[in-house]
Amino acid sequence: MEAACSLLAESERRYLLYQLAETRRGNLEDIVTEIAAWERGERGAVDSEYRQRVYVSLVHNHLPRLADYDIIDYDLRSGDIVLEEGFDEIRPLLEQFKQTESEPELRETPLP
């Protein structure tokens, strides 16, 4: 349970999992765009520099960490991300997080 809480402590990681929970798979570029729009509060506010920041954060931090716990599997060449069996263990906790977050699909964070 402690590991699950630690994994879900990061908002970008939670939003990635919110996106994947719907269909159990996704594309990295699409998810980068969704997360960047979510953090900025709207799609129009997302520039390529900010998308790159989200991409780097996912590729170098969030994706490997989730893969280490068998929550996801990913292929950087194709951009495919799929949920693995470990996701089912943290899904109830993720759903609790989603219920407590106001409008998780469009939450603003302070601009850097």
MDTraj code that builds the backbone (N, CA, C; nanometers):
import mdtraj as md
import numpy as np

residues = "MET GLU ALA ALA CYS SER LEU LEU ALA GLU SER GLU ARG ARG TYR LEU LEU TYR GLN LEU ALA GLU THR ARG ARG GLY ASN LEU GLU ASP ILE VAL THR GLU ILE ALA ALA TRP GLU ARG GLY GLU ARG GLY ALA VAL ASP SER GLU TYR ARG GLN ARG VAL TYR VAL SER LEU VAL HIS ASN HIS LEU PRO ARG LEU ALA ASP TYR ASP ILE ILE ASP TYR ASP LEU ARG SER GLY ASP ILE VAL LEU GLU GLU GLY PHE ASP GLU ILE ARG PRO LEU LEU GLU GLN PHE LYS GLN THR GLU SER GLU PRO GLU LEU ARG GLU THR PRO LEU PRO".split()
xyz = np.array([
    [0.0827, -0.1191, 0.0000],
    [0.0000, 0.0000, 0.0000],
    [0.0869, 0.1252, 0.0000],
    [0.1972, 0.1218, 0.0728],
    [0.2866, 0.2375, 0.0772],
    [0.3439, 0.2671, -0.0613],
    [0.3813, 0.1613, -0.1338],
    [0.4347, 0.1803, -0.2692],
    [0.3279, 0.2392, -0.3609],
    [0.2042, 0.1938, -0.3468],
    [0.0951, 0.2466, -0.4296],
    [0.0739, 0.3945, -0.4019],
    [0.0753, 0.4324, -0.2759],
    [0.0582, 0.5741, -0.2408],
    [0.1727, 0.6573, -0.2968],
    [0.2925, 0.6052, -0.2888],
    [0.4087, 0.6756, -0.3425],
    [0.3970, 0.6919, -0.4946],
    [0.3542, 0.5864, -0.5626],
    [0.3380, 0.5934, -0.7081],
    [0.2323, 0.6950, -0.7484],
    [0.1260, 0.7037, -0.6712],
    [0.0142, 0.7913, -0.7064],
    [0.0276, 0.9315, -0.6496],
    [0.1361, 0.9591, -0.5808],
    [0.1563, 1.0918, -0.5221],
    [0.1798, 1.1989, -0.6287],
    [0.2328, 1.1606, -0.7424],
    [0.2632, 1.2556, -0.8502],
    [0.1423, 1.2745, -0.9411],
    [0.1009, 1.3980, -0.9615],
    [-0.0188, 1.4252, -1.0413],
    [-0.0041, 1.3809, -1.1871],
    [0.1126, 1.3981, -1.2466],
    [0.1303, 1.3545, -1.3859],
    [0.1148, 1.2031, -1.3974],
    [0.1644, 1.1314, -1.2983],
    [0.1530, 0.9860, -1.2996],
    [0.0067, 0.9441, -1.2861],
    [-0.0665, 1.0123, -1.1974],
    [-0.2090, 0.9814, -1.1821],
    [-0.2841, 1.0097, -1.3118],
    [-0.2569, 1.1230, -1.3729],
    [-0.3302, 1.1576, -1.4938],
    [-0.2993, 1.0602, -1.6066],
    [-0.1762, 1.0175, -1.6170],
    [-0.1396, 0.9141, -1.7136],
    [-0.2258, 0.7900, -1.6915],
    [-0.2384, 0.7490, -1.5661],
    [-0.3172, 0.6300, -1.5353],
    [-0.4665, 0.6530, -1.5550],
    [-0.5156, 0.7739, -1.5273],
    [-0.6562, 0.8046, -1.5564],
    [-0.6829, 0.7831, -1.7052],
    [-0.5914, 0.8309, -1.7886],
    [-0.6076, 0.8173, -1.9334],
    [-0.6059, 0.6704, -1.9764],
    [-0.5130, 0.5943, -1.9223],
    [-0.4996, 0.4541, -1.9616],
    [-0.6115, 0.3667, -1.9063],
    [-0.6690, 0.4036, -1.7936],
    [-0.7716, 0.3220, -1.7286],
    [-0.8940, 0.3025, -1.8173],
    [-0.9201, 0.3977, -1.9038],
    [-1.0382, 0.3894, -1.9903],
    [-1.0286, 0.2740, -2.0900],
    [-0.9140, 0.2601, -2.1558],
    [-0.9006, 0.1616, -2.2636],
    [-0.7875, 0.0616, -2.2409],
    [-0.7126, 0.0795, -2.1317],
    [-0.5980, -0.0044, -2.0943],
    [-0.4781, 0.0131, -2.1874],
    [-0.4842, 0.1106, -2.2787],
    [-0.3698, 0.1385, -2.3653],
    [-0.3771, 0.2815, -2.4141],
    [-0.2636, 0.3329, -2.4601],
    [-0.2612, 0.4686, -2.5116],
    [-0.1338, 0.4932, -2.5893],
    [-0.1260, 0.6120, -2.6470],
    [-0.0098, 0.6526, -2.7246],
    [0.0600, 0.7662, -2.6509],
    [0.1906, 0.7587, -2.6404],
    [0.2685, 0.8558, -2.5646],
    [0.2431, 0.9988, -2.6106],
    [0.2462, 1.0246, -2.7394],
    [0.2273, 1.1612, -2.7890],
    [0.0898, 1.2162, -2.7515],
    [-0.0129, 1.1323, -2.7641],
    [-0.1484, 1.1760, -2.7279],
    [-0.1581, 1.2058, -2.5787],
    [-0.0974, 1.1205, -2.4985],
    [-0.1035, 1.1390, -2.3533],
    [-0.0239, 1.2616, -2.3114],
    [0.0900, 1.2865, -2.3746],
    [0.1676, 1.4081, -2.3464],
    [0.0809, 1.5310, -2.3713],
    [0.0114, 1.5327, -2.4835],
    [-0.0753, 1.6462, -2.5167],
    [-0.1853, 1.6629, -2.4127],
    [-0.2478, 1.5530, -2.3714],
    [-0.3555, 1.5591, -2.2720],
    [-0.3044, 1.6101, -2.1375],
    [-0.1906, 1.5588, -2.0928],
    [-0.1362, 1.6014, -1.9635],
    [-0.0964, 1.7484, -1.9682],
    [-0.0325, 1.7900, -2.0756],
    [0.0083, 1.9306, -2.0881],
    [-0.1137, 2.0224, -2.0861],
    [-0.2196, 1.9843, -2.1568],
    [-0.3425, 2.0646, -2.1583],
    [-0.4067, 2.0672, -2.0203],
    [-0.4061, 1.9551, -1.9528],
    [-0.4615, 1.9439, -1.8176],
    [-0.3874, 2.0369, -1.7223],
    [-0.2546, 2.0350, -1.7289],
    [-0.1757, 2.1187, -1.6385],
    [-0.1915, 2.2670, -1.6691],
    [-0.2044, 2.3018, -1.7947],
    [-0.2165, 2.4426, -1.8341],
    [-0.3597, 2.4939, -1.8249],
    [-0.4545, 2.4034, -1.8215],
    [-0.5935, 2.4448, -1.8087],
    [-0.6681, 2.4536, -1.9397],
    [-0.5972, 2.4461, -2.0518],
    [-0.6620, 2.4481, -2.1838],
    [-0.5615, 2.4092, -2.2910],
    [-0.6137, 2.3558, -2.3987],
    [-0.5267, 2.3112, -2.5086],
    [-0.4511, 2.4257, -2.5744],
    [-0.5138, 2.5383, -2.5908],
    [-0.4510, 2.6504, -2.6592],
    [-0.3292, 2.7059, -2.5881],
    [-0.3164, 2.6782, -2.4587],
    [-0.2049, 2.7313, -2.3807],
    [-0.0823, 2.6409, -2.3857],
    [-0.0886, 2.5328, -2.4618],
    [0.0207, 2.4360, -2.4649],
    [0.1104, 2.4624, -2.5851],
    [0.2347, 2.5003, -2.5568],
    [0.3312, 2.5197, -2.6648],
    [0.4246, 2.3994, -2.6714],
    [0.5070, 2.3942, -2.7746],
    [0.5948, 2.2787, -2.7942],
    [0.6971, 2.2646, -2.6820],
    [0.7415, 2.3752, -2.6265],
    [0.8379, 2.3696, -2.5163],
    [0.7763, 2.3033, -2.3932],
    [0.6527, 2.3364, -2.3632],
    [0.5861, 2.2766, -2.2470],
    [0.5556, 2.1288, -2.2722],
    [0.5136, 2.0958, -2.3945],
    [0.4910, 1.9554, -2.4288],
    [0.6209, 1.8761, -2.4124],
    [0.7335, 1.9349, -2.4516],
    [0.8625, 1.8678, -2.4373],
    [0.8950, 1.8429, -2.2906],
    [0.8632, 1.9389, -2.2034],
    [0.8868, 1.9214, -2.0606],
    [0.8066, 1.8027, -2.0071],
    [0.6807, 1.7933, -2.0476],
    [0.5960, 1.6816, -2.0042],
    [0.6500, 1.5503, -2.0601],
    [0.6900, 1.5503, -2.1868],
    [0.7451, 1.4307, -2.2503],
    [0.8679, 1.3800, -2.1740],
    [0.9604, 1.4690, -2.1464],
    [1.0832, 1.4314, -2.0747],
    [1.0493, 1.3770, -1.9362],
    [0.9571, 1.4411, -1.8678],
    [0.9160, 1.3966, -1.7350],
    [0.8577, 1.2553, -1.7401],
    [0.7743, 1.2288, -1.8384],
    [0.7157, 1.0951, -1.8509],
    [0.8212, 0.9910, -1.8858],
    [0.9027, 1.0207, -1.9868],
    [0.9993, 0.9226, -2.0371],
    [1.1101, 0.8922, -1.9364],
    [1.1570, 0.9932, -1.8659],
    [1.2705, 0.9730, -1.7760],
    [1.2318, 0.9455, -1.6312],
    [1.1063, 0.9662, -1.5963],
    [1.0660, 0.9478, -1.4575],
    [0.9448, 0.8556, -1.4449],
    [0.8305, 0.9022, -1.4920],
    [0.7047, 0.8347, -1.4624],
    [0.6877, 0.6988, -1.5305],
    [0.7166, 0.6890, -1.6586],
    [0.7004, 0.5606, -1.7271],
    [0.7920, 0.4526, -1.6693],
    [0.9223, 0.4804, -1.6513],
    [1.0081, 0.3763, -1.5936],
    [0.9648, 0.3344, -1.4526],
    [0.9226, 0.4303, -1.3733],
    [0.8820, 0.3977, -1.2357],
    [0.7590, 0.3080, -1.2360],
    [0.6601, 0.3406, -1.3190],
    [0.5403, 0.2568, -1.3269],
    [0.5729, 0.1193, -1.3849],
    [0.6648, 0.1139, -1.4794],
    [0.7053, -0.0143, -1.5374],
    [0.7783, -0.1003, -1.4344],
    [0.8576, -0.0382, -1.3485],
    [0.9286, -0.1120, -1.2436],
    [0.8330, -0.1873, -1.1516],
    [0.7127, -0.1348, -1.1355],
    [0.6121, -0.1972, -1.0490],
    [0.5091, -0.2778, -1.1287],
    [0.5383, -0.3056, -1.2554],
    [0.4486, -0.3818, -1.3430],
    [0.3091, -0.3215, -1.3534],
    [0.3036, -0.1878, -1.3473],
    [0.1771, -0.1173, -1.3652],
    [0.1523, -0.0965, -1.5146],
    [0.2589, -0.0656, -1.5875],
    [0.2495, -0.0442, -1.7324],
    [0.3645, -0.1144, -1.8027],
    [0.3512, -0.1237, -1.9336],
    [0.4611, -0.1601, -2.0220],
    [0.4585, -0.0557, -2.1332],
    [0.5739, -0.0183, -2.1830],
    [0.5773, 0.0847, -2.2867],
    [0.6899, 0.0583, -2.3847],
    [0.6712, 0.1121, -2.5041],
    [0.7691, 0.1011, -2.6116],
    [0.7911, 0.2420, -2.6657],
    [0.9073, 0.2979, -2.6412],
    [0.9344, 0.4351, -2.6847],
    [0.9403, 0.4486, -2.8366],
    [0.9786, 0.3416, -2.9055],
    [0.9856, 0.3494, -3.0520],
    [0.8475, 0.3683, -3.1137],
    [0.7509, 0.2932, -3.0649],
    [0.6152, 0.3035, -3.1206],
    [0.5297, 0.4048, -3.0454],
    [0.5676, 0.4334, -2.9204],
    [0.4881, 0.5226, -2.8368],
    [0.3753, 0.4522, -2.7639],
    [0.3660, 0.3202, -2.7790],
    [0.2583, 0.2443, -2.7155],
    [0.2815, 0.2299, -2.5652],
    [0.1742, 0.2515, -2.4898],
    [0.1753, 0.2306, -2.3453],
    [0.0547, 0.1437, -2.3139],
    [0.0755, 0.0342, -2.2415],
    [-0.0345, -0.0553, -2.2049],
    [-0.0301, -0.0837, -2.0554],
    [-0.1479, -0.1025, -1.9992],
    [-0.1556, -0.1381, -1.8579],
    [-0.1198, -0.2850, -1.8405],
    [-0.0539, -0.3150, -1.7310],
    [-0.0168, -0.4515, -1.6963],
    [-0.0989, -0.4964, -1.5750],
    [-0.0781, -0.6192, -1.5319],
    [-0.1554, -0.6763, -1.4212],
    [-0.1434, -0.5973, -1.2918],
    [-0.0295, -0.5366, -1.2672],
    [-0.0103, -0.4608, -1.1440],
    [-0.1062, -0.3441, -1.1296],
    [-0.1599, -0.2949, -1.2414],
    [-0.2546, -0.1833, -1.2355],
    [-0.3789, -0.2201, -1.1557],
    [-0.4243, -0.3433, -1.1713],
    [-0.5464, -0.3850, -1.1031],
    [-0.5328, -0.3755, -0.9511],
    [-0.4118, -0.3879, -0.9006],
    [-0.3891, -0.3775, -0.7564],
    [-0.4010, -0.2340, -0.7056],
    [-0.3653, -0.1367, -0.7881],
    [-0.3720, 0.0028, -0.7431],
    [-0.4961, 0.0760, -0.7930],
    [-0.5730, 0.0110, -0.8776],
    [-0.6910, 0.0769, -0.9356],
    [-0.7871, 0.1325, -0.8304],
    [-0.8215, 0.0567, -0.7238],
    [-0.9135, 0.1135, -0.6240],
    [-0.8599, 0.2430, -0.5619],
    [-0.7315, 0.2478, -0.5332],
    [-0.6721, 0.3688, -0.4762],
    [-0.6729, 0.4824, -0.5787],
    [-0.6432, 0.4523, -0.7036],
    [-0.6472, 0.5531, -0.8094],
    [-0.7878, 0.6113, -0.8224],
    [-0.8885, 0.5262, -0.8140],
    [-1.0267, 0.5739, -0.8231],
    [-1.0616, 0.6654, -0.7062],
    [-1.0073, 0.6362, -0.5880],
    [-1.0289, 0.7253, -0.4729],
    [-0.9647, 0.8614, -0.4978],
    [-0.8442, 0.8617, -0.5509],
    [-0.7782, 0.9882, -0.5846],
    [-0.8629, 1.0669, -0.6838],
    [-0.9117, 0.9996, -0.7860],
    [-0.9882, 1.0669, -0.8912],
    [-1.1151, 1.1305, -0.8346],
    [-1.1793, 1.0637, -0.7401],
    [-1.3013, 1.1177, -0.6796],
    [-1.2737, 1.2422, -0.5972],
    [-1.1560, 1.2509, -0.5377],
    [-1.1259, 1.3656, -0.4516],
    [-1.0676, 1.4838, -0.5276],
    [-1.0177, 1.4594, -0.6483],
    [-0.9619, 1.5690, -0.7275],
    [-1.0742, 1.6411, -0.7997],
    [-1.0707, 1.7730, -0.7933],
    [-1.1721, 1.8490, -0.8649],
    [-1.1364, 1.8535, -1.0124],
    [-1.2276, 1.8080, -1.0943],
    [-1.2101, 1.8083, -1.2391],
    [-1.0725, 1.7567, -1.2803],
    [-1.0423, 1.6285, -1.2536],
    [-0.9079, 1.5781, -1.2808],
    [-0.8644, 1.5896, -1.4257],
    [-0.9595, 1.6025, -1.5182],
    [-0.9173, 1.6129, -1.6567],
    [-0.8767, 1.7537, -1.6978],
    [-0.8934, 1.8514, -1.6101],
    [-0.8547, 1.9878, -1.6465],
    [-0.8206, 2.0683, -1.5213],
    [-0.7150, 2.0307, -1.4533],
    [-0.6752, 2.0983, -1.3312],
    [-0.5582, 2.1899, -1.3612],
    [-0.5654, 2.3116, -1.3137],
    [-0.4575, 2.4066, -1.3399],
    [-0.3463, 2.3922, -1.2366],
    [-0.2236, 2.4104, -1.2828],
    [-0.1090, 2.4180, -1.1931],
    [-0.0414, 2.5514, -1.2201],
    [0.0325, 2.6022, -1.1243],
    [0.0998, 2.7307, -1.1470],
    [0.1941, 2.7233, -1.2664],
    [0.1986, 2.8276, -1.3416],
    [0.2905, 2.8342, -1.4549],
    [0.4325, 2.8533, -1.4048],
    [0.5295, 2.7880, -1.4713],
    [0.6687, 2.8021, -1.4252],
    [0.7218, 2.9425, -1.4453],
])
top = md.Topology()
chain = top.add_chain()
for i, resn in enumerate(residues, 1):
    res = top.add_residue(resn, chain, resSeq=i)
    for name in ("N", "CA", "C"):
        top.add_atom(name, md.element.get_by_symbol(name[0]), res)
traj = md.Trajectory(xyz[None], top)
